[in-house]
Amino acid sequence: MTLRLATTTALAFACAGCLHFDSKPLDPSRRAARLTSRELASKTWTLRALTDEAIANSADIALARAQYATAKAALGTAGERPNPTVAISPQIITPTTSWIANTYGVDFDWTFETADKRARRMDVAHATARVAAAGVIEATWKVRAAVRKAMLDLSAAERKTALLKEVTGKQSEVIKLIEERIKAGAVSALETAQPRILAAQLRLQGSDAAKSAALARAALAESLTMSTSGLAGAKFSFAAFEGIPGKRIAHRKAALTHRADVVAALADYAAAEATLRLEVAKQYPDIHLNPGYQLDAGENKWTVGIGLTLPILNQNKGPIAEAEAKRKEVAAKFDTVQAKVLADCDRAAAGVTAARAKLATTDDLLTEQGTQIESLSRILAAGEGDKIALLSAEVERATTRISRLDAIVELHAALGALEEATQTPLEK
């Protein structure tokens, strides 16, 4: 009875601060309904407003933040000290004549960690938390880039649709004039073959532009973590993509040391080094203090014991070698990450240069075509010249304007890639 009471009391004391399990089952139907029911407010959304909305509701960022919270929770685990243990060992003499004739023992085991192992575990946990924090930054930049790309693609598709509508109209006028000349017997019916092919190609480009717009809306909805129908009542401002961007300053040197994946790789190395320190510390055995008490046939007996693991068969050399190899592996990984950052920045910068050169070429071509159209217009106004030639020149110039739009879009896309590569808003 005394033994049962002591055991119950010890268990009650030990569990006094225990937490209770809180069940939180996932309901996929309810979560799916919440996902599909989200929609943008019926107002005009700018790129910045959409980016803020996407960051606030991104499932990828929520996951990265949850992983960071998990990593921070691991700090508590790393900092915990080992609990003491207690063992109750009664020795019962049979047949029992009196409870006092038996022996009742209580033994404790207190573990004292040596070589600062707890601090080493904390170092590993802190480095792991920094890796997770960098993951939040990386996820945020990916969402930001996805919104920007989707908005740029949608803007380009809508503007291209308008330009194609204009050039298709002019090409229809060309075909109409040629058909009138065919009826008058001035030209052969074969004269309409090439203009009709061009008109068909323009209609095909219009279909591609409509497809691009639909895909851009789907990509925008994905970046906002909602269905495409959620965009139905919203309007979009494409002011961020109007005009020609000026020259920007790329922070390549800063990216090589401060980009999220570089920070994560650096924290990975710190974790690997802290793990190696922990394995080295594990060479030294922990000390176990073992006080005890026995009631032996009515006599009080006290014991004090000290124990430790004897490092005879191994000195933790295997885990130490493994941790050393891991540190070398992570160091090599850091070099590959920096090399990737450098390549990303150089590739994006090359894209910007190429897009600017393409834009300059289309501007020169537009200037030449404008001069040609002015000349044909003056000749036609003087009662000479050919209206079909003037319309054909206007069609060519409108087609060049579409090429110029493509060059501007490429420039904005290249600048976005450069901003993402450096993970720094580019200065104007």
Rosetta blueprint (number, residue, H / E / L):
1 M L
2 T H
3 L H
4 R H
5 L H
6 A H
7 T H
8 T H
9 T H
10 A H
11 L H
12 A H
13 F H
14 A H
15 C L
16 A L
17 G L
18 C L
19 L L
20 H L
21 F L
22 D L
23 S L
24 K L
25 P L
26 L L
27 D L
28 P H
29 S H
30 R H
31 R H
32 A H
33 A H
34 R H
35 L H
36 T H
37 S H
38 R L
39 E L
40 L L
41 A L
42 S L
43 K L
44 T E
45 W E
46 T L
47 L H
48 R H
49 A H
50 L H
51 T H
52 D H
53 E H
54 A H
55 I H
56 A H
57 N H
58 S L
59 A H
60 D H
61 I H
62 A H
63 L H
64 A H
65 R H
66 A H
67 Q H
68 Y H
69 A H
70 T H
71 A H
72 K H
73 A H
74 A H
75 L H
76 G H
77 T H
78 A H
79 G H
80 E L
81 R L
82 P L
83 N L
84 P L
85 T E
86 V E
87 A E
88 I E
89 S L
90 P L
91 Q E
92 I L
93 I L
94 T L
95 P L
96 T L
97 T L
98 S L
99 W H
100 I H
101 A H
102 N L
103 T E
104 Y E
105 G E
106 V E
107 D E
108 F E
109 D E
110 W E
111 T E
112 F E
113 E L
114 T L
115 A L
116 D L
117 K H
118 R H
119 A H
120 R H
121 R H
122 M H
123 D H
124 V H
125 A H
126 H H
127 A H
128 T H
129 A H
130 R H
131 V H
132 A H
133 A H
134 A H
135 G H
136 V H
137 I H
138 E H
139 A H
140 T H
141 W H
142 K H
143 V H
144 R H
145 A H
146 A H
147 V H
148 R H
149 K H
150 A H
151 M H
152 L H
153 D H
154 L H
155 S H
156 A H
157 A H
158 E H
159 R H
160 K H
161 T H
162 A H
163 L H
164 L H
165 K H
166 E H
167 V H
168 T H
169 G H
170 K H
171 Q H
172 S H
173 E H
174 V H
175 I H
176 K H
177 L H
178 I H
179 E H
180 E H
181 R H
182 I H
183 K H
184 A L
185 G L
186 A L
187 V L
188 S L
189 A H
190 L H
191 E H
192 T H
193 A H
194 Q H
195 P H
196 R H
197 I H
198 L H
199 A H
200 A H
201 Q H
202 L H
203 R H
204 L H
205 Q H
206 G H
207 S H
208 D H
209 A H
210 A H
211 K H
212 S H
213 A H
214 A H
215 L H
216 A H
217 R H
218 A H
219 A H
220 L H
221 A H
222 E H
223 S H
224 L L
225 T L
226 M L
227 S L
228 T H
229 S H
230 G H
231 L H
232 A L
233 G L
234 A L
235 K E
236 F E
237 S L
238 F L
239 A H
240 A H
241 F H
242 E L
243 G L
244 I L
245 P L
246 G L
247 K L
248 R L
249 I E
250 A L
251 H L
252 R H
253 K H
254 A H
255 A H
256 L H
257 T H
258 H H
259 R L
260 A H
261 D H
262 V H
263 V H
264 A H
265 A H
266 L H
267 A H
268 D H
269 Y H
270 A H
271 A H
272 A H
273 E H
274 A H
275 T H
276 L H
277 R H
278 L H
279 E H
280 V H
281 A H
282 K L
283 Q L
284 Y L
285 P L
286 D L
287 I E
288 H E
289 L E
290 N E
291 P E
292 G E
293 Y E
294 Q E
295 L E
296 D E
297 A L
298 G L
299 E E
300 N E
301 K E
302 W E
303 T E
304 V E
305 G E
306 I E
307 G E
308 L E
309 T L
310 L L
311 P L
312 I L
313 L L
314 N L
315 Q L
316 N L
317 K H
318 G H
319 P H
320 I H
321 A H
322 E H
323 A H
324 E H
325 A H
326 K H
327 R H
328 K H
329 E H
330 V H
331 A H
332 A H
333 K H
334 F H
335 D H
336 T H
337 V H
338 Q H
339 A H
340 K H
341 V H
342 L H
343 A H
344 D H
345 C H
346 D H
347 R H
348 A H
349 A H
350 A H
351 G H
352 V H
353 T H
354 A H
355 A H
356 R H
357 A H
358 K H
359 L H
360 A H
361 T H
362 T H
363 D H
364 D H
365 L H
366 L H
367 T H
368 E H
369 Q H
370 G H
371 T H
372 Q H
373 I H
374 E H
375 S H
376 L H
377 S H
378 R H
379 I H
380 L H
381 A H
382 A L
383 G L
384 E L
385 G L
386 D L
387 K H
388 I H
389 A H
390 L H
391 L H
392 S H
393 A H
394 E H
395 V H
396 E H
397 R H
398 A H
399 T H
400 T H
401 R H
402 I H
403 S H
404 R H
405 L H
406 D H
407 A H
408 I H
409 V H
410 E H
411 L H
412 H H
413 A H
414 A H
415 L H
416 G H
417 A H
418 L H
419 E H
420 E H
421 A H
422 T H
423 Q L
424 T L
425 P L
426 L L
427 E E
428 K L
